[in-house]
Amino acid sequence: MRKTASIFFSLMLALVMMTGCSGYNKILKASDYNTKYSLAKTYFLEGRYTSCSSILEECVAYQRGTAQAEESMYLLATCYYNLDDYLAASQYYMACYRAFPNSTFSENCLYWSGRSLFLDTPDPRLDATSTTNAIEQLQHFVETYPLSKFRPEAEEMIYTMYDRLVEKEVGTAELYYNMGNYMGNNYRSSIIVAENALRDYPYTKYREKLAMIILRSKFQMAQESVLEKRDDRYRDAIDEYYAFKNEFPESSYMKEADRILRVSTRNLGNKNQIIEED
């Protein structure tokens, strides 16, 4: 196998050396697609992905329905991947997978398409559509090839992207919390966002942080509440404290949480000015 590959590489390299720059241009203009394809594969082996992709773009269109169609499309997708054009890579990998769903390259195509989308996902603060698409594609891969050697990497990417989605929700919840009662009860909005994130992503690494945002928001709602709602909201904050402590007894937020409990307990039933700590 190695000997065959070595002979093939040597022959292709010799072809490039003989043709040179002018020969390269002649090959591009020629109608002999077998020669063009051989040159493209030589460039691929040499890592000259820009030149390779230029030739393969033409070959892919011409070779539809031929024995070389799948390989040329797969090589073109890999060229774009190596050129860091992950969106184009994903599109070509998926085109190859859909055209040849039960072929030699099908497992690789589905995996590398999802991986390309993963690498193309934006900052968590930006639109999450591409992240969602990448998750769906990698989940499709895991379901289609559950015994694949790529499964651990695919699942790790899925978990990473889930945390990216949660990170965005954390930012939104914190924004609402920091707005306080400006133009409405933003503490309630903060609680809703955080609770929804915990429900949708129960195993996120941000679980403790989201739980603390909920506790803070409930406490501040009580602190800034009208008198008739104050006791109920302090009780709600106290209940939230015990839920937090039960799940995260060693949390780095426990000092803050304990203070919330003390202040809330002191102010239960207090009809006068809110009592802070001594």
Secondary structure by P-SEA (a helix, b strand, c coil): caaaaaaaaaaaaaaaaaacaaaaaaaaaccaaaaaaaaaaaaaaacaaaaaaaaaaaaaaaaccccaaaaaaaaaaaaaaaacaaaaaaaaaaaaaaacccccaaaaaaaaaaaaaaaacccccccaaaaaaaaaaaaaaaaacccccaaaaaaaaaaaaaaaaaaaaaaaaaaaaaaccccccaaaaaaaaaaaaaaacccccaaaaaaaaaaaaaaaaaaaccccaaaaaaaaaaaaaaaaaaacccccaaaaaaaaaaaaaaaccccccccccc
